Every structure is written in C-alpha cells, then in structure tokens.
Amino acid sequence: MDVFEAVLKRRSIRDYASTPVSKEKLEKILEAARLAPSASNIQPWHFVVVTDAKKRKKLAEAPYAKFLDKSPIAIVGCGDQKASPKWYLVDVAIAMQNMVLTATSEDLGTCWIGSFNEDQVKEMLKIPENFKVVSLLAIGYPREKMSVPSETYSIKERKSLKEIVSFEEYGRSS
C-alpha cells in the first residue's frame, strides 16, 4: 500500500477485534514514529505502549475514550516541553501521524484521542514532569473491514480543495 492509499483508507476506528497485534507490526509502527522529522532534530517525544487491560480500562474513563479498553494497544504520546518548548506538540503530532499511517498500511485501525486526564495518565504511567501528554492512540484490528472510499465518498465527507487552499495569498484561487 502506498502512502496516499493509506491516507485514503485511514478511519477513526472505535470498535476493535480481540485479535492481538504482533510484536513485528508494533515495532514497525514505533519505528515510523522514531523516523519522524522534528524541529532541530531534537526528537522531543516519548511513547508509552500500554497493553495491560487494567491500565487501558483506566485510560478509557475519559469522556471520549470509552473504546480504549477494547483496543489491544494504547500508545501515549508525550512531548518533552523543556527540550523543545515551542515545537514539542507539533513534533509529537507528526510522529503520531506516522504511526497512524503505518498502522493503516498494516491493516490495523487507529483512533487519535485527545480526551484524557493528563495528571491521572502521568501518575499511572510514571511520566516525568518535563513531559506533557499530547495524545493517546488506540491501535488494533477493526471489527469491520476498512476499505478505500470512493472519490465521491471522500468529497462528500471532506471540504473541497477549493475551500481550503489559496495561492500566493489567502482567498486567491490559482
């Protein structure tokens, strides 16, 4: 699967099969994060992989994360705010997106989660003070098969390029 196909196929999955994810697939996903670009190559990220059912259940207590206890893996993306105070959020987001696309290319589903109690997550996972929790990522096999949407579906679900792109200055088309 090429990158653009992974972009087309990616969906936020909130219902996971109980099938475990292989160590090889998880390592490939984590390697994709490691290889992400970062400002001044600081790489201000750290990722906590959570497979323990009790911990995932605790993470799932957040309002929009109820399905986290069903995914076999939750990854907590953290950014070192002291190492990169201006860019840690962007750098972690780029690395997390690399994980999302790589997981999709491996026929895994993901869901990016911004709903969490940071203090609770940091305490439970023993995350150092200089790190901020940026996001959580559920990873697993979707219960329903993911398919590449038709062009019509993509256009219906997303704004058109004309609505989101300007050339040379805001509001100017081609």
N, C-alpha and C positions, 0 to 999 in steps of 0.2 A: 504494500500500500504506500503510495507516495504521500507527501506532507499535505497537499491540497485535499486529497481524498480523506485523510484523517480529519482535517478541518471540517469538511462537509459532513462526515459521519458522526462527529462528536455530539453527544447529547448529555444533558444532566440526568444521570440515572439515579433513581431513588428507591429502586427495588432490586435486590441482589439475590442471586442463587447462592446456596451454601457451599458451592464448589471452591476449594482453596485455590489461591493464586500461587503458581510455582515460584520457587526461590529465583530461578533464572529470569522470569518475567519481572519480578520485583527489582532485581538488581539492574536490569536494563532500564527500568523506569527511573530508578535513583541515579543511574549513570547519566541519563538525559538531563536531569537536574544539575548534576555536577558540572556538566559541559556548557551550561547556560552562560551567556555573557553577563558581566556585571560592571558597574562603574569602576574605573581604575583597576579592574580585575581583583577587587577586594574579596569577592565571594562571601558576602556577609550572612550567609544562610546556614541553617542547621535544620535537619529534618528528623523528626521523631516518628518512627514507624510503630504504630500501635496495632497489635493483633490480639491482645488479651481481651476476651469478651467482656469482662467486668469494667475495664477501662473504657472500651468503646461504648458500653452502655452508659457510663458516666458522661462521656462526651456527647452522647445522644440526648442528654437532658436539655440542651439548648433548644429554644423555640423552633428553629427551622432545621434541626439536625436529627430529628427523630429516627431516621432511617440508618444512622451511623452504626447502630448496634447490629444491623443486618449485613453490612458490608464486611468482608473478611479482613480488610485493611483500612486503617485511617492513617493518613500522614499529616502531621502537624508541622506546618512550615513556619519557621522562626527566623527573624532577622536581627542581626547584631546592630543595635542602634548607636552604639559607641564607635564601632569600627567604620560605619557608614551612615552618619546621621541623616544625610539628605536623600540617600538612594536605597536604603535597605528595603523599603516597601516595594519599589519598582523591581529591584534585583530579585527578591524572593518571588514576586509575581511572575517574572519571566521564567524562572526556574520551575515554578509550579505548572506553568503552561506547557513547558517542555515535557513534564511528567504526564499531563493530561493527553497531549497528542501521542506520546509514545504508548501510553496505556491503550488509547483508541486503536493504534496500529496493531496492538496485540490482542484485539477483540475483547478488551476489558472496558467496562463502563466506569465513569468517574462522576463525581459531583463536587464542585468547589463550594465550600461552606464558610460563610463569614459570620455565622451566628455561633458565638461561644462566649463563655465567661473566662476572660483571659487569666484572671487571678487563680481561678479554680484549675484551669488547664496547666498553668505554670507550676502550681503546687503539686498537683497529681503527678506530673511528668518530670518534676525537679529541674525545670528550665531556669537557667541563671538569670539574674536580674537585668543584665545588659541586653538580653534578648526580648523582643516583642513577638507575640504570636500574631502572625499575619493572616493565616487562613488554615483551614482544615481541608483535607481532600479524601473523600471516600473512593475506594477502588475495589472492584470485584467484577464478577461476571454478571451481566444484566439478566434478569429473568426473561425479558423479551429480547429477541434478536434486533441488534442495531442495523439499520440499513442506510445506504446513502440516499438522501432525499432527492426528489426530482427537482429540476430547476424551478418549476412553478411553486413547489413547496417552500424552497429556500427564499424565493422572492416574497411570497406571502408572509412568511414568518419574520423577515428582516427588512429593515429600511433599504431603499434602493441606493446605489452608489451616488446617484444624483443628489440625494438628500443628505449625504454625509461627507461628500468630497467637494472641495473647491480647488481652483487652480490659480496660483500666484497671489490671491487674496481671498478672504472669506466671502462666500456668496457668489463668486465668479465661476461660471461653468466654462470648461475648456477654453 
